Amino acid sequence: MRVAQTQNSPYEKLGNLAQAAFNPSLNVELRLQASIKLAVAYNVSDSNIIHNVDELDLFMFQYSSVKDNRRLG
């Protein structure tokens, strides 16, 4: 039984991180930190991880600009 618990542990950790990352009752900083840990756990390249609100704002601005350009083009 101990082996089964050990094997489930990484999956439980990912589930807990995902719940925290998307839990609207947590403040933005806690969700962001959980999101970063979740991305790292999934081996997302650090250059593709949003680390703070400024990076999120920049990403959203760039995304909306690309979307607007596609619509206009």
C-alpha positions as CSV (number, residue, x, y, z in Angstrom):
1,M,0.0,0.0,0.0
2,R,2.9,2.4,0.7
3,V,4.1,1.9,-2.9
4,A,0.8,3.0,-4.3
5,Q,0.8,6.1,-2.1
6,T,4.3,7.0,-3.2
7,Q,3.3,6.5,-6.9
8,N,0.3,8.8,-6.5
9,S,2.2,11.5,-4.7
10,P,3.5,13.4,-7.8
11,Y,0.0,13.3,-9.3
12,E,-1.6,14.6,-6.1
13,K,1.0,17.4,-6.0
14,L,0.2,18.4,-9.5
15,G,-3.5,18.3,-8.7
16,N,-3.0,20.5,-5.6
17,L,-0.9,23.0,-7.6
18,A,-3.5,23.1,-10.3
19,Q,-6.3,23.7,-7.8
20,A,-4.3,26.5,-6.1
21,A,-3.3,28.1,-9.5
22,F,-6.9,28.4,-10.6
23,N,-8.6,29.0,-7.2
24,P,-10.3,32.4,-7.4
25,S,-10.6,32.7,-3.6
26,L,-6.8,32.9,-3.3
27,N,-5.0,36.2,-3.9
28,V,-3.3,36.8,-7.2
29,E,0.2,36.4,-5.7
30,L,-0.6,32.9,-4.3
31,R,-2.2,31.8,-7.6
32,L,0.7,33.1,-9.6
33,Q,3.2,31.2,-7.4
34,A,1.2,28.0,-7.7
35,S,1.0,28.6,-11.5
36,I,4.8,28.9,-11.7
37,K,5.3,25.8,-9.7
38,L,2.8,23.9,-11.9
39,A,4.5,25.1,-15.1
40,V,7.9,24.0,-13.7
41,A,6.5,20.6,-12.8
42,Y,5.4,20.2,-16.4
43,N,8.9,21.2,-17.6
44,V,7.7,24.5,-19.2
45,S,10.7,26.5,-20.3
46,D,11.3,29.4,-17.9
47,S,11.1,31.8,-20.9
48,N,7.5,30.7,-21.4
49,I,6.5,31.2,-17.8
50,I,4.7,34.4,-16.6
51,H,6.4,35.3,-13.3
52,N,4.6,38.4,-12.2
53,V,1.8,40.8,-13.0
54,D,3.9,43.0,-15.3
55,E,4.8,40.0,-17.4
56,L,1.1,39.0,-17.5
57,D,0.1,42.5,-18.6
58,L,2.8,42.5,-21.4
59,F,1.6,39.0,-22.5
60,M,-2.0,40.1,-22.6
61,F,-1.1,43.3,-24.5
62,Q,0.9,41.4,-27.1
63,Y,-1.8,38.8,-27.5
64,S,-4.5,41.4,-28.0
65,S,-2.3,43.2,-30.5
66,V,-1.7,40.0,-32.6
67,K,-5.4,39.2,-32.4
68,D,-6.4,42.7,-33.6
69,N,-3.8,42.5,-36.5
70,R,-5.3,39.2,-37.6
71,R,-8.8,40.6,-37.6
72,L,-7.7,43.7,-39.5
73,G,-5.6,41.8,-42.0
